[in-house]
Amino acid sequence: MLVYEYMNRGSLDRNLFGGVGQPVLEWQERLDVALGTARGLAYLHSGCEQKIIHCDIKPENILLHDHFQARISDFGLSKLLSPEQS
């Protein structure tokens, strides 16, 4: 069983372009999402003991929390690298 944090804002692709009854993201919110995503990728690439390469970053795989905090999802294509491979 996998348990995930509930991301009530949905995915970035739905928030970037707006949907029915949903406003598009403001520029400050877009910047916050970009910075959060970059921090997440930096952690995966250099903050973990075993580096993780996601291989499928796209708006559908970036989920958003209350205040547009970004979380990277869908690690199905990711690759693990040993410290020697970095």
C-alpha positions in Angstrom: 0.0 0.0 0.0 1.3 3.5 -0.9 0.1 6.5 1.1 0.5 10.0 -0.4 0.0 13.5 0.8 -3.3 14.9 -0.6 -2.6 17.7 -3.1 -5.8 19.7 -3.2 -4.8 22.0 -6.1 -4.2 19.1 -8.5 -1.6 19.1 -11.2 0.3 22.0 -12.6 -1.1 21.5 -16.1 -4.6 22.1 -14.8 -3.6 25.2 -13.0 -1.4 26.8 -15.7 -4.1 27.1 -18.3 -7.2 27.3 -16.1 -10.2 25.1 -16.5 -13.9 25.6 -16.2 -14.4 27.9 -13.3 -10.8 27.9 -12.4 -8.5 31.0 -12.8 -5.0 30.7 -14.3 -2.0 31.0 -12.0 -0.6 34.5 -11.3 3.1 35.1 -12.1 4.2 35.0 -8.5 2.5 31.6 -8.1 4.2 30.4 -11.3 7.5 31.5 -9.9 6.9 29.7 -6.6 6.0 26.5 -8.4 9.1 26.8 -10.6 11.4 27.3 -7.6 9.7 24.5 -5.6 10.1 22.1 -8.6 13.8 23.1 -9.0 14.4 22.6 -5.3 12.8 19.1 -5.5 14.9 18.2 -8.5 18.1 19.5 -6.9 17.3 17.3 -3.9 16.8 14.2 -6.1 20.0 14.9 -8.0 22.3 15.8 -5.2 20.6 15.6 -1.8 20.0 11.9 -1.6 22.6 9.3 -0.9 21.6 7.5 -4.1 20.8 10.0 -6.8 17.4 9.8 -8.6 16.9 10.9 -12.1 13.2 11.5 -12.7 13.1 11.1 -16.6 9.5 12.4 -17.0 9.2 15.9 -15.7 6.1 17.6 -17.2 3.3 19.7 -15.8 1.1 16.6 -15.3 3.7 15.2 -12.9 4.0 18.3 -10.7 1.3 18.4 -8.0 0.3 21.5 -6.1 -0.7 21.9 -2.4 -2.7 24.8 -0.7 -0.3 27.6 -1.3 1.0 26.3 -4.6 3.8 24.3 -3.0 5.1 21.9 -5.7 5.6 18.2 -5.3 7.1 16.0 -7.9 5.2 12.8 -8.7 5.1 9.8 -10.9 8.5 8.2 -10.5 7.7 5.2 -12.8 10.4 6.1 -15.3 13.0 7.3 -12.8 16.5 5.9 -12.6 18.6 5.3 -9.5 22.3 6.2 -9.8 25.0 5.0 -7.5 27.5 7.6 -6.1 30.1 6.4 -8.6 27.8 7.3 -11.5 27.4 11.0 -10.6 
